[in-house]
Amino acid sequence: MRHLSYREAEGKALKVLVDGVGEGLVLEGEGGYYALYYLFGLQGRRAPDPEETPDWVEGPAPSWEGFRLPYDQARWLEENGYMSFVNESK
């Protein structure tokens, strides 16, 4: 899941979590459900590049419900010591 481009993940998404910070694409995979977070708003962009990989992957979870919105996920990461979670390959 970590290496799926936005274009690949978007086509497989069961649910899309979107706000001004980014998009969380929820997919089903081995062992359960995953949220792939593309946090493009942190870089001042309005949409993810189709070829970019997720900034953060959460899962597996037993259900597709309960994943955070991108802004809430970014805040959780910062509160838990992840200061450089943004994908640096962009």
N, C-alpha and C positions, 0 to 999 in steps of 0.2 A: 504493500500500500504506500509505503514511504516514497517510492519512486514514480508513482503515477502522475502524469502531467494533469493539469487542470482539464484539458480537453478530454483525456481518457476518463477521468473521474466523473466529470459532469455527465457523460453519457450513461454512467452506471449508477448515478445517485438515486437513492430512494427518497431522500428528503434534502432540501437545501435550507440552511440556516444563513440568513443574510442580514447585515446591518451596515452601518457606515464604515466599519473597520475592515470587513472582509466577508468571506463566504466559508461556511462549513458544509462540506458535502458528506452526507451519511451514506455509507455503502455497506453491503453485507459481504463478509469475507470469511476466511478460515477462523473458526472459533467464535464468531459472533459478528457484531456490528462495529464499524469504525467511523470516526469523524475525521475528515481530512480538512485542515484549516489553511486557507489561503488568505493571509492578512495583508492585502494590498493597500488598504487605507492608511496604514502606518507609514507608507512611503509616499503618500500624497497622490496615489493613483485612484482611478474610479472603478477599475476592473482588473482582474488578474490576467497576466499574459497566458495565452493558451498552452504554452510549453512549460510554464513554471511548475515546480514540484511543491508539495505542501510545506508550510512553515512548521506545522505541528500535526502529529497524528495521535488521536486518542482512541483507545480500545485495545482488545475487544470488550464489548459490553453485551449482555444477554438480550437487550432490546434496543431498537433504534430511537426510543424516546429517552430524554434526559440529558442529551448532549447540550453543552452551553452555546449561546450565541457567540460569534467571533469576539466581540468586545469583552464579554465576560470571560472568555477563555484567555485572552491576552492579559487581562487583569489578574486572573488566577495564576498564570505563569509567572508574572512579575512578583506577585505576593509570595510565591514559593521558590524564589531565587533563580528563576530562569531569566537572566538579563539579556542574553543574546540568542533568543529563540527564533528570531526572524531569519529565514533562509538567506544565507549570504551569497548564494550562487546567482542571485538575480542581477 
